[in-house]
Amino acid sequence: MDWLAVALLALGLLAVATGLLPTGPASDVLARIGPLLVFLATVIVLAELTGKAEVFDVVATWVARAGRGSYALLFGLCVLFASVTTITLNLDTTAVLLTPVMLALATRVGIAAVPLAMTTVWLANTASLLLPVSNLTNLLAADRVALTPTGMAATMWAPQAVAIGATMACLWVFYWRRGRRGAERYAPPEPPRPADPVLLRVCAVACAAFLVALLVDLVPLWAASSAAALVVVVAFAVRRRAELRWSLVPWRLLVLVPGMFLVVETVSVHGLHEILARLIGTEEGPLGVLRTAAVGAGFSNALNNLPAYVAGEAVVPLPHHDQLLGLLIGVNVGPLVTPWASLATLLWFERCRWHGTQIALGRFMGTSLVLAVTGTVGAVGALVLVG
């Protein structure tokens, strides 16, 4: 991942230096993603420190206790937990922080690890449609179609509900049902005992305030995430200064994202734009929206969902908002099949490997393909019907 990030940025800067990418388009790209990078950096710091304050551990433990030993109830609660985390704090937070929490919970209470892991990675992607904060692609799309957080939620609630419903069905059939999980019931864990209750409360309140600021839409996203992160950083400086390290800043992402944007812009200038224009077309009806979503999902699994969205957005005509939202569905719900299809999935694989949880790649790709197709088609259908 580090080498990939550095290589992409180096290629992007080389393209600008050699004239392969004119300085005008390069400047436009960097100006557009500047606020997004601030948001991404601060929300990851907020999430990392919130995790260190044990907010996620406490919630996960109470989720397991609320399940009362029933796998069916636990399944619904885990889906709710992962979905809310993705929707409100973004998919990378779910991949980076919720994955180890859920896997550690599996170890502590004897729950099969793979069902919990798959719940995390699938919902990190498929539950990222509702709000601009949920996914970097959403921020780009909301800016393009001038949707506020509440406006985007009003537009995407039905596709989001269908995508989560399809995810739940596939999770239960492929990973959670009795024949797969290998147990009838589980033993609920003991009540959580956080090491620093004061720090936990401060971080929980900061996250809640961030969500309120997001929903009322009074300040830009980057300002809301920066303010919440500042509160949490100050709390850690007072209570546990040793936890504040420069490694909390997601340097890899801050290098990877601008490099990826510059490389995609370069490739678009030299032919990708025309190819995507032919594949996506300009039809606004249901078939046109579905076609756009399918192309976005396909390119996401071949390359990555972020460059797939950027390249696809450039060829969708400005007035075609439904077509653009179809592309958004394709690059959010569709990139499940290959390990590199989304950054969240790459981060998830790293966390699973670190924990020692073995993920069978063939089974992962096969079951994910079923969800990618059903979830994308279903979400597009909901967008067309409700929109």
N, C-alpha and C positions, 0 to 999 in steps of 0.2 A: 504493500500500500504506500509506504514512504517513497519508494523508488518510482512508483506509478505517478504519484502527485508531482514529484520533482521533474520527472520526464515530461509530463504534460505541460507544466508551466514553462519549461525550457523550450519545448517545441513551439508553444504559443508566442513566446518572446522572440524566438528565432524567426518565426513567420513575419512578425512586425518588423524586425530589424532588416530582413532581406526584401521586404516589400511584397511578399506573398499575401499579406493581409495589410491593406492600406490603413494608415493611422486614423482616418476618420471613423470607419467601422469599429476599429479596435478601441478608440476612445469612447464611442457610444456604448459598447459592451461593458467596459469597465465602469463607466458612470452609472449604468443601470444596475449593476450588481453590487455597487458600493454599500448601499443601505442593507442589502441582503446579507452581505458578509458581516456587518456589524451585528445584525440580528442573530445570525448563525453562531457567531463567537460568544455572544453574551448569553444566549439561551442554553448553549451547551455548558458553559460555566455554571449557570444557574442550576441546571439539571445535575451536573456532577457533584456540586456541593450539597444539593438537596439529598442526593443519594448518600453522601458521606455522613449527613446528619441523620440517616436511617429512616427518612420519611417513607421511602419505597419499601424498606424492609418491614416497617410497622404495618403499612397498608397490606402488603402481601400476606403477612402473618394473620391479620384480622380477616382477610379474604378466606384463607384456609380454615380459620376457626369458624367463620360464618357458614362454610360448607358443611359442617357437622358430620364429616366423614362420608358424605354422599358425593360420588364422582359427578353425577348429573348437575347437582347444585354448584359444586366447585367449578365445573366447566362453564356454566353461565357467568359466575362471578369473575373467573379469569378472563373470559371474553370481554366483560364489562371493564375490568381493570386495564387490560391492554388497549382497548379501544379508546377509553378516556385519556390514557397517557399519550397515545398517538395523536388524537384530535387536538389536545390542548397544549402539549409540549413538543410535538413533532416526532416523526417516525424514527429519527436517529437516536433520540432519547430512549425510545422503547428498545431499540436494538442494543444500545450501549449500556443502559442502566437496568432496564427491566429484565433483560435476559439473564444476567448473573443472579439477580434476586430470585427469579423464579426457579432457576436451576438449583440454587442453594436451598430453597424451600423444598424442592423435590427430595434433596438428600436428607434434610432434617426430618421430614415426616414420612419418608418412604413412598413418595409419589413417583410414578414413572416419569423420567426426565424428558423423553422425546415428545410426548403430547404437549407438555408445557412449553418446550422450546419451539415447536411448530406453531403453537398458538401465538407466541410472541412475534415470530418473523412474518407470518402471514398477515396478522393484523397491523403490524408496523407498516405494511404496504397498503392493504385494502381499506384500512380505517383512516386513510390520510386524505380524504376528499372534502371534508366538511368546511374547514376553516383555512384562511391563508397561512396561519401559523403551522398547520399540520405538515406541510411539505414545501420544500423550496420551489418546486414547480407550481404550487398553488399561488405563491407570492407573485410569480411572474405572470400567471394567468389572470389573477385578480387585478393586477396593474393594467394589463392589456384590455380587459373588458370593464374596467372601472367599477369593480365590486367591492363594497365594504365587507368587513367580517360578517355582519348580520345579513347583508345582501347575498354573500356567497353561501351562507348557511341556508337561507331561504331557497336558493337555487339548487343546491346540491344535496339537500337532506334525503330526498328519495333515492338517488343513486347511491348515496352513502349507506342508507338502510339496506338496500338490496345487496350491496357488496359485502356488508358484514353478515347478512343472512346467508349468502352463498358460502362465505368463509366458515361460518358455524356448521353448516351442513357437511362440508368437506372435512372439517376437523373431526366431527363426530364419527363419520363413516370411516375415515382413513386412520385415525389415531386415538380417539377417545372411547370408542365403544368397548364393551366388556371383552370382546375377543382380542382387542389390540392392547389395551392398557395392562391386562394381566392381573387385575385384582378387583374385588367386589367393593371394598370400602377402604378408607385410609384413617389414620389416627390424627386428629386435629392437634396442632402444636400448642405449646404453652403460651400464655399471654406475652406480648412483647415487653421488653424492659430496655428502653433506649438508654445509651450511656450518658447523653446530655439532653434531658427533656426541654431545657430552655432553648437550646440551639434548634432542636427539632421543631418547636413551636414557631420560632422566628422564620425558619425556612418554609414551613407550611403556610404561614400567613403571607410571606412574600410571593409564593407561587399562586396563592388564591388572589392576591391583589393584581398580579400580572394577568391572570385570566379575566378578572373584572375589567381591567384597562383594555384588554383585547376586545371584549364584547361591547363595551360602550363606545369604543372607537373614537376616543378623544385625542389620542396622541399616536404618532406613527409606531409601528410594531417595534422598530429598532430602539425607540426611546423607552417603550414599556419594558422590553426585555433588559435593557441597560440599567434602568432604575431598579428593577427587581434583583438583578445580579449584584448591583452595588450594595443593596441592603444585606444580601446574604454574605458577600465578601467582608463587609464591615463586621457582621456577627461572628464570622470565623476568625477575623483578626483579633477580636476581643476574647473569644472563648477557646479557639484552637488554631492559633496562628501557624503552627507547623504544617497544617493541612494545605495552606496556600502556597501553591507551587506554579511555576510558569507552564508546567505540563498540563494544567487544567485547561489552558487555552487550546482549542482544536487546531493546532498549526497545520496538520495534514489537510484538513478540510479547507483552510484558508489559502493553502497553496494549490490544492486540487481543483477547487471550483473555478477560479479565474483562468487557470491553465486549460481546463476543459472548455470553458466558454470561448477562449481565443482559438483553440484548435478547431472547434466546431464551426466557428465563424469563418475560419480559413478554408475548411473543406467545403462549406456552403458556397463561398465565393467561386470555388473552382469545380463546380459540377453537382454537388449534393443537392443544392437548391432545386435544380431542374429535375433531378430524379424523384425527389420527394413530391414536387409539384405534380408530376404525372401520376404518382401512386396515390396521393391523397385526393386530388381533384378539387372541384369547387362546388360540389352538390351539397345543398343545405338540408335536404330531407333526411328521414330516418336512415336510409341506406348510406347516404353520404356521411352522416355522423358515425355510423357503425364502421364504415370503411376507414375513416380517419382514426378511430380508436384502434382498429386492428393494425394499421400501419404503425401507430405509436407503440403499441404493445410489442409488435415484431421487432422494430428497431431497438426498443429498450432491452429486449433479451439478447439481441445480437451485439449491441454496444453498451449502453447504459441509459437509464431513463432520463437523466438530466440533459445530455446532448440530444437525445431523441426529441425531447420537448422543445428545446431551443431551435433545432433545425426544423421541426414540424411547424412551430408557431410562425416561422418566417414565411411559410408558403400558404398559410390559411388566410384568405382575404379578411381585411379588417372588420367588415360588418358581420361576418359569419360567427357570431358568438357561440351558437350551439355546436358548430363544427369544432371550434377551439376547445369547448368544454368536453366534447367527445375525445379529442386528443388528450386532454388532461386525464380523463378516465383511463385511456389506454396506457399512459405512462405511469399512472399510480397503481391501478389494480392489475395491470398486465405483466409488470416486470417481476415475475415470481419464478420463472422456470430455470434460468441460469444463475449461478452464484454471483455473477458480476452485474446482473440486470439493474440493481439499485445499490447505492452506497450502504443503506441499512442492512441489506442481505449480506454484503461483504463483512460489515462490522459484526453481524450476528454469527457468521461462521467463525470469525476470530474468537469471539467470546465462548462459543461452544467448544472449540478446540482447546482453549485455555482451561475450561472447566473439566475437560475429559469426556464430554458427551459426544458419542460417535453418531454422525448423521450419514446414513446410507445415501450416497449421491443419486443413484438410480431411482430409488423410491422417492426421494425429495423432488427430483425433476418430474417424474411421472405424475405424482399427486398434485404438484404445483401447476402442471399444465392443465389438468382438469379444472382447478380453481381459476386459473388465469382466463380460460375460455368462458366458463360459466359466469364468473364474476364480472368480466368486461361486458359480455353481451347483456347480462341482466341489468347492470348499471346504466348502460346506454339506453336500453329500453325504458328504464324508469325516467331518465332525463328527457327522452322524447315525449313520453306520456304526460308527465307532470309539467314539463317546461312548456 
